[in-house]
Amino acid sequence: MESLIMKFDDISINDVARVGGKNASLGEMFNRLSGQGVPVPNGFAITADAFWLFIDKNFLRGKLKELLMNLDTNEYSNLAYIAKQARSLMLNATMPDVLKKDIINAYKELCGDTYFEVAVRSSATAEDLPQASFAGQHESYLNVSGEAELLSAVQKCFASLYTDRAIKYRNDNQFEHAKVALSVGVQKMVRSDKACAGVGFTLEPESGFRDVIHLSGVWGLGENIVQGTVTPDEFFVFKPSLKQGKKAIVQKVLGEKTKTMVYGLNSMNFHATINTETPAAKREQFVLSDDEVMLLAKWAMVIEEHYQKPMDIEWAKDGITNELFIVQARPETVHAQKDPYLVKEYRLQNKGTLLAEGEAIGSKIAIGKARVLQSPGDADALQPGEIVVTEITSPDWDPILKKAAAIITDKGGRTSHASIVARELGVPAVVGTSNATKNIHDGEIITVSCCEGKTGFVYRGKLNYKEIEHDFSNLKMPEATQPMLIVGDPENAFRLSFYPNSGVGLMRIEFIITHFVQVHPMALVKFNELTNTATKEKIEKLTHHYPNKEAYFVDKLAQGIATIAAAFYPKDVIVRMSDFKTNEYANLVGGAMFEPKEENPMLGFRGASRYYNDRYREGFRLECEAIKTVRTVMGLTNVKVMIPFCRTVEEGKQVVEVMKANGLNREMDPSLEIYVMAEIPSNVLLAEQFAAIFDGFSIGSNDLTQLTLGIDRDSAIVSGLFSEQNEAAKWMISTVIQKAKAAGRKIGLCGQAPSDFPEFAQFLVQQGIDSISFNPDALLKGIENIITAEGKERVKER
């Protein structure tokens, strides 16, 4: 007989068939990565041979086989009964003396003089399928201490081979029950009950974007993340910046973390775990410092590089020693098997009454009958194609969820059980809604939309939507004219990065300010001078994590810009500084106190004129600080800056001087480039002089056309006259392109017309424009029009 026990010291990734994937990975990391600074708690594995010894000494093979032959494999009507009987056989069996002795001796050797708490985890394997994955199908037990508790936990792990979900999983994947064994890992517990724990992916878990590490964490033991009991903190770390030694955290999201799982005792006075309410003050704190996030991310990269594939990692922090540990690592399976360049896009055509919102998992839309379920015991109520609405899911839900068209939960985050299952099944999920089970009625038709960014929405009724398939893998790109994207929402950035593109030609920061900052920058600068109590309270609620209110603006804006810059790195991302009109600024929290009322905001106090004016100079300083943070602190030097609505050459010079005073100095940072929008006739007429100040131009065809023709395009009466293809507008565009090229400056155009009108794309290509930027839904048509135009130009040249 082979050894019944293997220490982590003796285990490598080649031992999957003997100790299962989970234990093999722990042994591999313990032996191969500890020397690279990745700490893994020590332990041992009870092998598959030990499992078979347990089975054979209790004469269970025949009994289990006979029992499972009676399973209804069509409707699974008797699954719960059969599984319970099988577990009873396992739990009522006797642990062989030789196995007991070996387990206790290994435990004593691991602990030394004093028994400490261990984690006891199942690690299944199929002897003829060593690469089979049984992730999440079997039980784990935490805070196990003493010989009796350990032996009991091991036997319960053995029995968990016959949970409802595990039996169905094997049937679904055509594994022979009699050939699957269960190894058990015993590992020293990290005292995260006194600190925090969490999970990590070495890619962005929604889009599969490879250059980001996604970490999430909760207070206490990490089971609350896996079970989806709480909404965790989230951290996104950009790998290229991390490798450069920069502060690479491009985004942080504070989770509610309402529960903390800690050590406790069960009814039999055995060590166990209990969930407690998290104190309000701790809910408002991030579980990790920035330095700890960076350290975990570095370890994640080491692990990924070792295995040469994206990884799914579990980490824990010891609250006694304050040390961080890696406690699990397995290959990421969802995106690793997908081609990111095969994209199915979903677009809602209309919106209905909003019933709930939470974190979007996937990017699909699903329509169906809502089925509000309290527990897996309600499985019979769910019909295929219906949408599960429940408070929380666990692995016991797995057989049920396979019938669902979508999943909606009150609790949980991106790494919760419901999220993981939704990704594996390829169905949309909206998790962490807090109120779905209250707001959604059982049996009503609903639309689940996960195509609108990171936030998922649940609408009443059946809404219309489009489904579009894209294959970007062999898409031909233009030869001379760069197709770029117009992007404003960071939540869509990683997904859009897979679209064919040459970077971002226009990144509008207004979306970030409106949705993530929400507060007028001058209300933050002058927070202590505000007199309106209601406004002050609202700002305090949004910014209470920031004693320095200005830091709130800089931090939120920098994270939004950095997320988009990271998604497209190293391609150019041209960030247009704020171009709100006064009436739009006034709509921000506290904005009405700082904005004048204007008769015609379109032609009023906007763009460059604000940046050096005392009314907004300090607000612009915060914008510059955000850009500086992204470029110098985070290392995203692909960010370029663009100045909108710059009326005069003198104004352009003033703005560049203000930027220099605010740390955006091209003399000190030669890689920094500052562009200007060409959207006013003066920009065209004096293009040579503007070219002496700025590094490039971007034609804002909408404003340039309306100011050339004297048309308010929002006026229904005269809007019919608005056209970028008017000869006067085309003359303006042609002229500024020629002047920019003569001055050796790059020039692009942002707008809808080149995708709508092939002849307009041809006109731009003829003029020698460097790039054209499109909204994502117009990009493919735009590329097609550019290629057609370039073909005609080449024929013409010959």
C-alpha positions in Angstrom: 0.0 0.0 0.0 1.1 3.5 -0.8 1.6 6.0 2.1 -1.5 7.2 3.8 0.0 10.5 4.7 2.1 12.9 2.7 3.7 16.0 4.2 3.6 19.3 2.2 7.4 18.9 2.1 7.0 15.8 -0.1 4.2 16.9 -2.4 4.5 18.5 -5.8 2.0 19.4 -8.6 2.7 15.9 -10.0 0.9 14.3 -7.1 -2.6 15.4 -8.2 -3.7 11.7 -8.6 -2.7 10.9 -5.0 -3.7 14.1 -3.1 -6.1 16.0 -5.4 -5.5 19.4 -7.0 -5.9 21.5 -3.9 -3.3 19.6 -1.9 -0.9 19.2 -4.8 -0.9 22.9 -5.4 -0.3 23.6 -1.7 2.7 21.3 -1.7 4.0 22.7 -4.9 3.9 26.3 -3.6 5.2 25.3 -0.1 8.3 23.7 -1.8 8.9 25.8 -4.8 7.6 29.3 -4.0 8.5 29.8 -0.3 12.0 30.6 -1.4 10.6 33.4 -3.6 9.0 35.0 -0.6 5.5 33.5 -1.0 4.6 32.2 2.5 2.3 29.1 2.7 1.3 27.6 6.0 2.6 24.1 6.5 0.5 21.0 6.6 0.0 17.4 5.4 -2.4 15.5 3.1 -4.4 12.3 3.9 -4.0 10.5 0.6 -6.5 8.9 -1.8 -5.0 5.5 -0.6 -6.2 6.4 2.9 -9.6 7.0 1.5 -9.8 3.7 -0.3 -8.5 2.0 2.9 -11.4 3.6 4.8 -13.9 2.4 2.1 -12.6 -1.2 2.0 -12.2 -1.7 5.7 -15.8 -0.8 6.1 -17.0 -2.9 3.0 -18.6 0.2 1.5 -17.8 -0.2 -2.2 -20.7 -2.5 -3.0 -23.2 -0.7 -0.8 -22.4 2.7 -2.3 -22.5 1.3 -5.8 -25.9 -0.3 -5.2 -27.3 2.8 -3.6 -26.2 5.0 -6.5 -27.6 2.6 -9.1 -31.1 3.7 -7.8 -30.4 7.4 -8.5 -33.0 9.0 -10.8 -30.5 10.6 -13.3 -33.2 12.3 -15.4 -35.1 14.4 -12.9 -32.9 13.7 -9.8 -36.2 13.4 -7.9 -34.5 11.1 -5.2 -31.1 12.8 -5.2 -31.5 14.2 -1.7 -32.5 10.8 -0.3 -29.8 8.9 -2.0 -27.1 11.4 -1.0 -28.2 11.3 2.6 -28.1 7.5 2.7 -24.6 7.5 1.2 -23.4 10.1 3.7 -24.9 8.0 6.6 -22.9 5.0 5.4 -19.7 7.1 5.5 -20.4 8.8 8.8 -21.4 5.6 10.6 -18.3 3.7 9.4 -15.2 3.2 11.6 -11.9 4.9 11.0 -9.2 2.1 10.6 -6.8 2.1 13.5 -3.7 2.4 11.3 -5.2 5.5 9.6 -6.1 7.1 12.9 -2.6 6.5 14.2 -1.0 8.0 11.1 -3.2 11.1 11.1 -2.6 11.8 14.8 1.2 11.3 14.4 1.3 13.7 11.5 -0.8 16.2 13.5 1.6 15.9 16.4 4.6 16.4 14.2 3.0 19.5 12.6 2.0 21.1 15.9 5.0 20.2 18.1 4.3 20.5 21.8 0.9 22.2 21.7 -2.0 21.4 19.4 -3.0 24.5 17.4 -6.0 25.1 15.1 -6.0 23.6 11.6 -8.1 23.9 8.5 -9.3 20.5 7.2 -10.2 20.7 3.5 -11.4 18.1 1.0 -9.3 17.6 -2.2 -11.0 15.1 -4.5 -9.3 13.3 -7.4 -10.1 10.8 -10.0 -7.4 8.2 -10.4 -7.7 8.0 -14.1 -8.4 11.7 -14.6 -5.7 13.5 -12.6 -6.6 16.9 -14.1 -10.3 16.7 -13.1 -11.5 19.7 -11.2 -13.9 19.2 -8.3 -13.7 22.8 -7.0 -16.3 23.8 -4.5 -18.1 20.4 -4.5 -16.9 19.1 -1.1 -16.7 20.3 2.5 -14.0 22.1 4.5 -13.8 22.6 8.2 -12.0 25.5 10.0 -10.8 26.0 13.5 -10.3 22.3 14.2 -8.3 21.5 17.3 -7.4 18.3 19.0 -7.3 14.7 18.0 -11.0 13.9 18.3 -12.1 17.0 16.3 -9.5 16.3 13.6 -10.5 12.7 13.1 -14.2 13.7 13.0 -13.5 16.5 10.5 -11.6 14.0 8.2 -14.5 11.6 8.3 -17.0 14.3 7.5 -14.8 15.4 4.5 -14.8 11.7 3.3 -18.6 11.8 3.6 -18.9 15.0 1.7 -18.0 13.1 -1.5 -21.7 12.3 -1.4 -23.3 15.7 -1.0 -26.2 16.3 -3.4 -24.1 18.7 -5.4 -21.1 16.4 -5.6 -23.1 13.4 -6.8 -24.8 15.5 -9.5 -21.5 17.2 -10.5 -19.9 13.8 -11.2 -23.0 12.7 -13.2 -23.0 15.9 -15.2 -19.3 15.4 -16.0 -19.5 11.7 -16.6 -17.1 10.7 -13.8 -17.6 7.2 -12.4 -18.5 7.5 -8.8 -16.5 4.4 -7.9 -13.3 5.9 -9.4 -13.3 9.3 -7.5 -11.4 9.4 -4.2 -11.2 12.1 -1.6 -7.9 13.3 -0.2 -8.0 15.6 2.8 -5.6 18.5 3.5 -4.7 19.5 7.0 -3.1 22.9 7.2 -2.1 25.2 10.0 -4.8 27.9 10.5 -3.9 31.5 9.9 -5.6 33.5 12.7 -7.5 35.6 10.2 -10.4 35.5 12.6 -8.5 38.3 14.3 -7.7 40.1 11.1 -8.9 39.5 7.5 -8.9 37.1 4.6 -10.0 37.0 1.0 -9.4 35.8 -2.6 -7.6 37.0 -5.7 -7.6 36.5 -9.4 -4.6 37.1 -11.6 -7.0 38.5 -14.2 -10.1 40.8 -14.1 -12.8 38.2 -13.3 -15.6 39.7 -15.5 -13.8 40.5 -18.8 -10.8 38.2 -18.5 -8.4 41.1 -18.9 -5.0 39.7 -18.1 -3.0 42.7 -16.9 -4.9 43.3 -13.7 -4.8 41.4 -10.4 -8.2 41.5 -8.6 -8.1 41.1 -4.8 -11.1 41.1 -2.5 -11.3 40.8 1.3 -13.4 40.7 4.4 -12.8 40.9 8.1 -12.4 37.6 9.8 -12.3 34.2 8.1 -12.6 34.1 4.3 -15.6 31.8 4.2 -17.9 34.8 4.1 -16.5 35.7 0.7 -16.8 32.2 -0.7 -20.3 31.9 0.7 -21.3 35.4 -0.6 -22.5 36.3 2.9 -21.0 39.8 2.7 -19.9 42.4 0.1 -16.1 42.5 0.3 -13.6 45.3 -0.3 -12.1 45.1 -3.8 -8.7 46.2 -5.1 -7.5 46.3 -8.8 -3.7 46.2 -9.2 -2.1 46.9 -12.6 0.7 44.3 -13.3 3.0 46.5 -15.6 3.0 49.3 -13.0 3.7 46.7 -10.2 6.7 45.4 -12.2 8.0 49.0 -12.4 7.8 49.4 -8.7 5.0 52.0 -9.0 2.0 52.3 -6.7 -0.1 50.1 -9.0 -3.5 50.1 -7.3 -5.7 51.6 -10.0 -9.0 51.1 -8.2 -10.3 50.5 -4.6 -13.9 49.8 -3.8 -15.1 49.8 -0.1 -17.4 46.8 0.6 -20.1 46.7 3.3 -18.5 43.7 5.2 -21.5 43.4 7.5 -20.4 40.1 9.0 -17.2 38.9 10.5 -16.6 35.1 10.9 -14.6 34.2 14.0 -13.7 31.2 16.1 -16.4 29.7 18.3 -17.8 26.5 19.8 -20.7 24.4 18.4 -23.4 22.6 20.4 -21.1 19.6 21.1 -18.5 22.0 22.5 -16.3 21.3 19.4 -14.3 24.2 17.9 -16.3 25.8 15.1 -16.9 29.1 13.5 -19.6 31.7 14.1 -20.6 34.8 12.2 -20.7 38.1 14.2 -21.9 41.6 13.3 -19.0 43.8 12.1 -18.7 47.0 14.1 -19.7 50.1 12.2 -16.3 51.6 12.4 -14.6 48.5 10.8 -17.1 48.4 8.0 -15.8 51.8 7.0 -12.2 50.7 6.9 -10.4 48.8 4.1 -9.3 45.4 5.3 -5.8 45.9 3.8 -3.4 48.8 3.6 -2.0 49.8 0.2 1.3 48.2 1.0 -0.4 44.9 1.9 -2.4 45.0 -1.4 0.8 45.5 -3.3 2.5 42.7 -1.5 -0.3 40.2 -2.1 -0.4 41.3 -5.8 3.4 40.6 -6.1 2.9 37.1 -4.7 0.0 36.6 -7.1 2.3 37.4 -10.0 4.9 35.0 -8.7 2.3 32.2 -8.5 1.0 33.0 -12.0 4.4 33.0 -13.5 5.2 29.7 -11.8 2.1 28.0 -13.1 2.2 29.8 -16.4 -1.6 30.4 -16.3 -4.2 32.7 -14.7 -4.7 31.7 -11.1 -7.5 31.8 -8.5 -5.9 32.4 -5.1 -7.0 32.5 -1.4 -5.1 34.7 1.1 -5.3 35.3 4.9 -3.8 37.7 7.4 -2.8 36.5 10.9 -4.2 39.0 13.4 -1.7 37.9 16.1 1.5 38.2 14.0 0.2 40.6 11.3 1.7 38.3 8.7 0.0 37.6 5.3 -0.2 34.1 3.9 -1.3 32.4 0.7 -3.5 29.5 1.7 -4.8 28.2 -1.6 -4.1 28.5 -5.3 -5.8 26.8 -8.3 -6.0 27.5 -12.0 -8.7 30.0 -13.1 -11.1 28.0 -15.3 -13.7 30.4 -16.7 -11.7 32.9 -18.8 -8.8 30.6 -19.4 -11.0 28.5 -21.7 -12.5 31.5 -23.6 -11.3 33.4 -26.6 -11.5 37.0 -25.5 -11.7 38.1 -29.1 -15.1 36.3 -29.7 -17.5 38.8 -28.1 -21.2 38.6 -27.9 -22.6 42.1 -27.2 -25.9 42.9 -25.6 -27.7 46.2 -25.9 -31.0 47.2 -24.2 -33.3 49.0 -26.5 -35.5 50.5 -23.7 -35.6 50.6 -19.9 -38.5 49.9 -17.5 -39.2 50.2 -13.8 -36.0 49.5 -11.8 -36.6 46.8 -9.2 -33.0 46.2 -7.9 -29.4 46.9 -8.7 -26.1 45.3 -7.6 -22.8 44.1 -9.0 -23.1 42.8 -12.6 -21.6 39.4 -13.2 -21.1 38.8 -16.9 -22.3 41.1 -19.7 -25.5 39.4 -20.8 -29.2 40.1 -20.6 -31.8 37.5 -19.5 -35.6 37.7 -19.4 -37.8 35.3 -17.5 -40.1 34.6 -14.7 -38.7 35.5 -11.2 -38.7 32.6 -8.8 -38.1 33.8 -5.2 -36.5 30.9 -3.3 -35.7 30.7 0.4 -33.4 27.7 0.3 -32.2 24.7 -1.8 -35.2 22.9 -0.4 -37.4 25.0 -2.7 -35.8 23.4 -5.8 -39.0 21.9 -7.1 -40.5 25.4 -7.5 -37.9 26.4 -10.1 -38.6 25.6 -13.7 -35.9 25.6 -16.4 -35.4 29.1 -17.8 -36.7 30.9 -14.7 -34.6 33.5 -12.8 -33.5 32.6 -9.2 -34.0 35.4 -6.7 -32.7 34.6 -3.2 -30.8 36.1 -0.3 -27.6 34.1 -0.7 -26.4 30.9 -2.4 -24.0 28.2 -1.3 -22.6 25.1 -3.0 -25.8 23.3 -1.9 -27.6 25.4 -4.6 -25.5 24.0 -7.5 -27.9 21.4 -8.8 -30.7 24.0 -8.8 -28.8 26.9 -10.4 -28.1 24.8 -13.5 -31.8 25.3 -14.5 -31.7 29.1 -14.0 -31.5 31.7 -16.8 -30.0 34.2 -14.3 -29.3 34.6 -10.7 -30.1 37.5 -8.3 -29.0 37.7 -4.7 -29.4 40.2 -1.8 -25.9 39.5 -0.5 -22.4 38.8 -2.0 -19.8 40.3 -4.2 -17.8 39.4 -7.4 -16.2 36.4 -5.7 -19.2 35.0 -4.0 -20.5 31.5 -4.7 -23.4 32.9 -6.9 -20.9 34.9 -9.0 -18.6 32.0 -9.5 -21.4 29.7 -10.6 -22.9 32.3 -12.9 -19.6 32.7 -14.7 -19.2 28.9 -15.0 -22.7 28.5 -16.3 -22.4 31.5 -18.6 -25.6 33.2 -17.2 -25.9 36.8 -16.0 -26.1 37.5 -12.3 -26.8 40.6 -10.2 -25.3 40.1 -6.7 -25.3 42.2 -3.5 -28.6 44.0 -4.3 -29.6 44.1 -0.6 -33.3 44.3 -1.5 -34.1 42.0 -4.5 -36.1 39.5 -2.4 -38.3 42.3 -1.1 -38.8 44.2 -4.4 -39.2 41.4 -6.8 -42.5 39.4 -6.7 -42.5 35.7 -7.2 -43.7 34.8 -10.6 -43.4 38.2 -12.3 -41.6 38.7 -15.6 -38.3 40.6 -15.2 -35.3 41.6 -17.3 -31.8 41.2 -15.9 -29.3 43.5 -17.5 -25.6 43.1 -17.0 -24.5 44.9 -20.2 -24.4 48.4 -18.7 -21.1 48.3 -16.9 -20.1 46.9 -13.5 -23.6 47.7 -12.1 -26.3 45.2 -13.0 -29.9 46.2 -13.1 -33.2 44.3 -12.7 -36.2 45.8 -14.5 -39.9 44.9 -14.3 -41.3 43.3 -17.4 -39.9 42.1 -20.7 -37.6 44.7 -22.4 -36.4 44.7 -25.9 -32.7 44.1 -26.6 -30.2 43.4 -29.3 -27.7 40.6 -29.4 -24.6 41.1 -31.6 -21.8 38.7 -32.2 -18.3 40.0 -32.9 -15.2 38.0 -33.9 -12.2 40.3 -33.5 -9.5 37.6 -33.9 -8.8 38.2 -37.6 -10.2 41.6 -38.1 -8.2 43.7 -40.6 -7.1 47.0 -39.3 -6.5 50.2 -41.4 -2.9 50.8 -42.5 -2.5 54.6 -42.1 -5.5 55.9 -40.1 -5.7 54.8 -36.5 -9.2 53.8 -35.2 -9.5 54.9 -31.6 -12.3 54.7 -29.0 -14.3 57.3 -27.2 -14.6 56.1 -23.5 -16.0 57.7 -20.4 -17.1 54.9 -18.1 -14.3 53.0 -16.3 -16.6 50.1 -15.6 -16.6 49.2 -19.3 -12.9 49.7 -19.9 -11.6 46.2 -19.5 -14.3 44.7 -21.7 -13.7 47.4 -24.4 -10.0 46.7 -24.4 -10.6 43.6 -26.5 -12.2 45.6 -29.2 -9.9 46.4 -32.2 -8.4 49.8 -31.4 -5.3 52.0 -31.4 -6.1 53.5 -28.0 -8.6 56.0 -26.6 -8.8 59.2 -28.7 -11.2 60.9 -26.2 -11.7 60.0 -22.6 -14.3 62.3 -21.1 -13.8 62.8 -17.3 -17.3 64.2 -16.8 -18.7 60.7 -16.4 -16.3 60.0 -13.6 -17.0 63.3 -11.9 -20.8 62.8 -12.2 -21.0 59.2 -11.1 -18.1 58.5 -8.8 -17.1 61.9 -7.4 -20.6 63.5 -7.5 -19.3 66.7 -5.7 -18.4 70.0 -7.3 -14.6 70.3 -6.8 -14.8 73.9 -5.4 -17.3 72.6 -2.7 -14.5 70.3 -1.6 -11.8 73.0 -1.7 -14.0 75.4 0.3 -15.8 72.7 2.4 -15.2 74.5 5.7 -16.7 77.7 4.3 -20.0 76.1 3.2 -23.1 77.4 5.0 -25.8 75.1 3.6 -26.1 72.4 6.3 -27.9 69.9 4.0 -25.2 70.2 1.3 -22.4 69.9 3.9 -24.0 66.7 5.4 -24.3 65.2 1.9 -20.7 65.9 1.1 -19.6 64.6 4.5 -21.5 61.3 3.8 -19.8 60.8 0.5 -16.3 61.8 1.7 -16.2 60.7 5.3 -13.3 58.3 4.6 -11.2 61.4 3.7 -10.3 63.9 6.4 -8.9 66.0 3.5 -11.9 66.6 1.2 -9.7 67.6 -1.7 -8.0 64.2 -1.6 -11.4 62.6 -2.2 -11.7 64.3 -5.6 -8.1 63.5 -6.6 -8.4 59.9 -5.5 -11.7 59.1 -7.2 -10.8 60.9 -10.4 -7.3 59.3 -10.5 -8.8 55.8 -10.1 -11.3 56.3 -12.9 -8.7 57.6 -15.3 -6.2 55.0 -14.2 -8.7 52.1 -14.8 -9.2 53.2 -18.4 -5.5 54.0 -19.0 -4.6 50.5 -17.6 -7.1 48.8 -19.8 -5.5 50.2 -23.0 -1.9 50.4 -21.9 0.5 51.0 -23.5 -1.7 52.6 -26.2 -2.4 56.4 -25.9 -5.3 57.4 -23.8 -6.1 61.1 -24.4 -7.9 62.5 -21.4 -9.9 65.7 -22.0 -10.0 67.9 -18.9 -13.4 68.9 -17.6 -15.8 70.5 -20.1 -19.0 70.8 -18.1 -21.2 73.8 -18.9 -22.1 76.0 -15.9 -25.6 74.5 -15.7 -24.1 71.0 -15.7 -21.6 71.9 -13.0 -24.4 73.4 -10.9 -26.1 70.0 -10.8 -23.1 68.5 -8.9 -23.4 68.4 -5.1 -22.6 71.9 -3.8 -22.3 73.1 -7.4 -25.1 75.8 -7.3 -23.0 77.9 -4.9 -20.1 78.2 -7.3 -21.7 78.5 -10.7 -23.0 81.7 -12.3 -26.4 81.5 -14.2 -25.8 82.0 -17.9 -28.2 82.6 -20.7 -26.1 80.5 -23.1 -23.9 78.1 -21.2 -22.7 76.5 -24.5 -20.8 79.7 -25.3 -20.1 80.8 -21.7 -17.9 79.9 -18.8 -16.6 76.5 -20.0 -13.4 74.7 -21.0 -10.0 76.5 -20.9 -11.5 79.8 -19.6 -12.3 78.1 -16.3 -8.8 76.8 -15.6 -7.1 80.0 -14.8 -10.1 81.9 -13.5 -10.3 82.4 -9.7 -13.8 80.9 -9.8 -12.4 77.5 -10.7 -8.6 77.7 -10.6 -8.4 75.5 -7.5 -10.8 73.0 -9.0 -8.5 72.6 -12.0 -5.6 72.1 -9.6 -7.3 69.0 -8.3 -7.8 67.7 -11.9 -4.1 68.2 -12.6 -3.2 66.4 -9.3 -5.3 63.5 -10.5 -3.5 63.4 -13.8 -0.1 63.7 -12.1 -1.0 60.8 -9.7 -1.9 58.5 -12.7 1.2 59.3 -14.7 3.9 59.6 -12.0 2.7 57.6 -9.0 0.9 54.8 -10.9 3.2 54.9 -13.9 0.5 55.1 -16.6 2.5 57.4 -18.9 0.3 56.5 -21.8 -2.1 59.2 -20.5 -2.1 62.4 -22.6 -4.0 65.5 -21.6 -6.3 67.5 -23.8 -7.7 71.1 -23.3 -11.2 71.7 -24.5 -12.8 75.0 -25.8 -9.6 77.0 -25.9 -10.7 80.3 -27.5 -7.5 82.2 -28.0 -3.8 81.6 -28.3 -3.2 83.7 -25.1 -5.6 81.5 -23.2 -3.8 78.4 -24.4 -0.5 79.8 -23.0 -2.1 80.7 -19.7 -3.5 77.2 -19.3 -0.2 75.6 -20.0 1.4 77.8 -17.4 -1.3 76.9 -14.8 -0.7 73.2 -15.6 3.0 73.7 -15.1 2.4 75.3 -11.7 0.2 72.3 -10.8 2.9 69.7 -11.6 2.2 69.0 -15.2 5.4 70.3 -16.6 6.6 69.1 -20.0 10.1 70.4 -19.3 10.4 68.2 -16.3 8.4 65.3 -17.9 9.3 65.1 -21.6 6.9 62.2 -22.2 3.9 64.4 -21.2 1.9 65.6 -24.2 -0.8 68.3 -24.1 -3.4 68.4 -26.9 -6.0 70.9 -27.7 -9.5 70.5 -29.1 -10.0 72.1 -32.5 -13.7 73.0 -32.1 -13.8 76.8 -32.5 -13.1 78.6 -35.8 -10.3 80.5 -34.0 -8.5 77.1 -33.5 -8.5 76.6 -37.3 -7.7 80.2 -38.3 -4.8 80.4 -35.9 -3.8 76.7 -36.0 -0.1 77.4 -36.6 0.0 79.5 -33.4 -1.9 76.9 -31.4 0.5 74.2 -32.8 3.4 76.1 -31.2 1.8 75.7 -27.8 0.2 72.2 -28.0 1.5 68.8 -29.0 -1.5 67.8 -31.1 -5.1 68.5 -32.0 -8.4 66.7 -31.8 -11.2 67.9 -33.9 -14.5 68.2 -32.1 -16.7 68.1 -35.2 -20.0 68.8 -33.4 -18.9 72.1 -31.8 -16.8 73.1 -34.8 -19.8 72.6 -37.1 -22.3 74.4 -35.0 -20.0 77.4 -34.4 -19.1 77.5 -38.1 -22.7 77.5 -39.2 -24.1 79.4 -36.3 -26.5 76.6 -35.3 -27.6 75.5 -31.9 -27.8 71.7 -32.7 -30.2 71.3 -29.7 -32.8 73.6 -31.3 -35.5 71.5 -33.0 -36.3 74.4 -35.3 -32.8 74.7 -37.0 -31.2 71.4 -36.1 -32.0 70.1 -39.6 -29.4 72.4 -41.0 -26.6 70.8 -38.9 -24.2 68.7 -40.9 -20.5 68.0 -40.6 -20.6 67.5 -44.3 -21.6 71.0 -45.1 -18.9 72.6 -47.3 -18.0 75.2 -44.8 -17.6 72.7 -42.0 -15.5 70.4 -44.3 -13.3 73.4 -45.2 -12.7 74.1 -41.6 -11.8 70.4 -40.9 -9.6 70.2 -44.0 -7.8 73.4 -43.2 -6.9 72.5 -39.6 -5.7 69.0 -40.7 -3.4 70.6 -43.3 -2.1 73.1 -40.9 -1.5 70.5 -38.2 0.4 68.3 -40.6 2.5 71.2 -41.8 3.5 72.0 -38.2 4.4 68.4 -37.5 1.5 67.9 -35.0 -0.8 64.9 -34.8 -4.4 65.4 -35.4 -7.5 63.3 -34.9 -11.3 63.6 -35.0 -13.9 62.4 -32.5 -17.4 62.0 -33.8 -20.2 59.9 -35.2 -20.1 61.0 -38.9 -17.2 58.8 -40.0 -19.1 55.6 -39.0 -22.5 56.8 -40.3 -21.2 58.2 -43.7 -18.6 56.3 -45.7 -18.0 59.4 -47.8 -17.1 61.5 -44.7 -14.6 58.8 -43.6 -13.1 58.9 -47.1 -12.9 62.7 -46.9 -10.9 62.5 -43.7 -8.6 59.8 -45.0 -8.0 61.9 -48.1 -7.0 64.9 -45.9 -4.4 62.7 -44.1 -6.0 62.6 -40.7 -3.9 60.5 -38.2 -6.8 59.0 -36.2 -10.6 58.8 -35.9 -12.3 58.1 -32.6 -15.6 56.3 -32.4 -18.1 55.3 -29.7 -17.9 51.6 -29.1 -21.1 50.8 -30.9 -19.9 52.6 -34.0 -16.3 51.3 -34.0 -16.6 48.3 -36.4 -18.6 50.2 -39.0 -16.0 53.1 -38.7 -13.1 50.7 -39.2 -14.8 49.3 -42.3 -15.3 52.8 -43.7 -11.7 53.7 -43.0 -10.4 50.6 -44.8 -12.7 51.2 -47.8 -11.5 54.9 -47.9 -7.8 53.9 -47.7 -8.3 51.4 -50.5 -9.7 54.1 -52.7 -6.9 56.4 -51.8 -4.3 53.8 -52.7 -6.0 53.2 -56.1 -6.1 57.0 -56.6 -2.4 57.4 -55.8 -1.4 54.8 -58.3 
